[in-house]
């Protein structure tokens, strides 16, 4: 469905960032801003970033 355009390192960083931001919803300051963590988490899990597709970018080795 979506073209894979996220490399391994980018994927791991997105998942860690997403989980970290989501933790703000349940632990710590309990802010609703943590829900923004769903974006990097989902794009990391799908290995596809719509913004990368729009600009024709790719972080996968081998390029586009």
Secondary structure as UniProt FT lines:
FT   HELIX           8..26
FT   TURN            28..29
FT   HELIX           32..36
FT   HELIX           37..46
FT   HELIX           50..55
FT   TURN            61..62
//
